[in-house]
């Protein structure tokens, strides 16, 4: 396989090489030059997608409203909130 380095130092990793290395869009790669013209690319842990910070109320026809989005609430936070509820 071959790849071409473009004017800004960018290059495209061939599809076959990406599939074999399981490199996908959004992956973070560690670039290590090893001398003699060799560069080693190591796939690091895939970044986790950020969850939406904003929760919203979704009204479903014929059922009760449901809150979607936002961060997960721990059981301790839920117990504390329910303890304050009359």
BAVO-932610 format. One record per residue (C-alpha): chain; residue number from 1; x, y, z. Coordinates in nm, 4 decimals, always signed. Last residue first. Example, Ala and Ser with C-alpha at 12.3 -4.5 7.8 and 13.67 -1.06 7.14 Angstrom:
2
<"A" 2 <+1.3670 -0.1060 +0.7140>> <"A" 1 <+1.2300 -0.4500 +0.7800>> 
# end
This chain:
86
<"A" 86 <-4.2851 +1.6146 +5.1072>> <"A" 85 <-3.9794 +1.5825 +4.8823>> <"A" 84 <-3.6504 +1.6540 +5.0642>> <"A" 83 <-3.5789 +1.2822 +5.1052>> <"A" 82 <-3.6602 +1.2278 +4.7365>> <"A" 81 <-3.3789 +1.4608 +4.6276>> <"A" 80 <-3.1310 +1.2952 +4.8658>> <"A" 79 <-3.2311 +0.9480 +4.7460>> <"A" 78 <-3.1941 +1.0522 +4.3798>> <"A" 77 <-2.8507 +1.2036 +4.4412>> <"A" 76 <-2.7409 +0.8844 +4.6170>> <"A" 75 <-2.8769 +0.6685 +4.3330>> <"A" 74 <-2.6649 +0.8606 +4.0858>> <"A" 73 <-2.8167 +1.0887 +3.8223>> <"A" 72 <-2.6984 +1.0528 +3.4639>> <"A" 71 <-2.6341 +1.3763 +3.2762>> <"A" 70 <-2.8763 +1.5526 +3.0480>> <"A" 69 <-3.0763 +1.4024 +2.7670>> <"A" 68 <-3.4403 +1.2959 +2.7863>> <"A" 67 <-3.7040 +1.3747 +3.0509>> <"A" 66 <-4.0315 +1.1885 +2.9883>> <"A" 65 <-4.3882 +1.3239 +2.9806>> <"A" 64 <-4.6674 +1.0746 +3.0648>> <"A" 63 <-4.8386 +0.8729 +2.7964>> <"A" 62 <-5.1151 +0.9181 +2.5367>> <"A" 61 <-4.9076 +1.1270 +2.2964>> <"A" 60 <-4.5539 +1.1611 +2.4207>> <"A" 59 <-4.4312 +1.4908 +2.5622>> <"A" 58 <-4.0511 +1.5041 +2.5765>> <"A" 57 <-3.9063 +1.7251 +2.8490>> <"A" 56 <-3.5539 +1.8397 +2.7829>> <"A" 55 <-3.2191 +1.7894 +2.9488>> <"A" 54 <-2.9244 +2.0014 +2.8507>> <"A" 53 <-2.5773 +1.8729 +2.9249>> <"A" 52 <-2.5840 +1.6541 +2.6125>> <"A" 51 <-2.3543 +1.3625 +2.6515>> <"A" 50 <-2.0059 +1.3871 +2.5118>> <"A" 49 <-1.8964 +1.0983 +2.2937>> <"A" 48 <-1.6242 +0.8853 +2.4509>> <"A" 47 <-1.2816 +0.9198 +2.2976>> <"A" 46 <-1.1447 +0.5958 +2.1510>> <"A" 45 <-0.8478 +0.4710 +2.3485>> <"A" 44 <-0.5274 +0.5210 +2.1559>> <"A" 43 <-0.4552 +0.3936 +1.8065>> <"A" 42 <-0.0800 +0.3739 +1.7544>> <"A" 41 <+0.0778 +0.5147 +1.4365>> <"A" 40 <+0.4449 +0.4296 +1.3780>> <"A" 39 <+0.6535 +0.6502 +1.1497>> <"A" 38 <+0.9518 +0.5167 +0.9550>> <"A" 37 <+1.1887 +0.7320 +0.7468>> <"A" 36 <+1.5052 +0.5769 +0.8925>> <"A" 35 <+1.4014 +0.7150 +1.2311>> <"A" 34 <+1.1295 +0.5764 +1.4587>> <"A" 33 <+0.8838 +0.8658 +1.4451>> <"A" 32 <+0.5965 +0.8039 +1.6898>> <"A" 31 <+0.2478 +0.9347 +1.6098>> <"A" 30 <-0.0185 +0.8500 +1.8713>> <"A" 29 <-0.3590 +0.8265 +1.7098>> <"A" 28 <-0.6940 +0.9514 +1.8413>> <"A" 27 <-1.0021 +0.7927 +1.6869>> <"A" 26 <-1.2752 +1.0289 +1.5642>> <"A" 25 <-1.3336 +0.8483 +1.2346>> <"A" 24 <-1.2263 +0.4869 +1.2635>> <"A" 23 <-0.9001 +0.2939 +1.2949>> <"A" 22 <-0.9513 -0.0816 +1.3294>> <"A" 21 <-0.5863 -0.1474 +1.2263>> <"A" 20 <-0.6966 -0.3857 +0.9482>> <"A" 19 <-0.9785 -0.1503 +0.8496>> <"A" 18 <-0.7497 +0.1539 +0.8445>> <"A" 17 <-0.4897 -0.0324 +0.6314>> <"A" 16 <-0.7538 -0.1404 +0.3778>> <"A" 15 <-0.8998 +0.2099 +0.3644>> <"A" 14 <-0.5655 +0.3710 +0.2781>> <"A" 13 <-0.4355 +0.6309 +0.5260>> <"A" 12 <-0.4731 +0.9719 +0.3627>> <"A" 11 <-0.1938 +1.2225 +0.4060>> <"A" 10 <-0.1498 +1.5723 +0.5414>> <"A" 9 <+0.1804 +1.7587 +0.5514>> <"A" 8 <+0.0211 +2.0801 +0.4252>> <"A" 7 <+0.1237 +2.0199 +0.0616>> <"A" 6 <+0.0090 +1.6567 +0.0479>> <"A" 5 <+0.1826 +1.3359 +0.1588>> <"A" 4 <+0.0893 +1.0481 -0.0705>> <"A" 3 <-0.0028 +0.6986 +0.0463>> <"A" 2 <+0.1118 +0.3547 -0.0632>> <"A" 1 <+0.0000 +0.0000 +0.0000>> 
# end
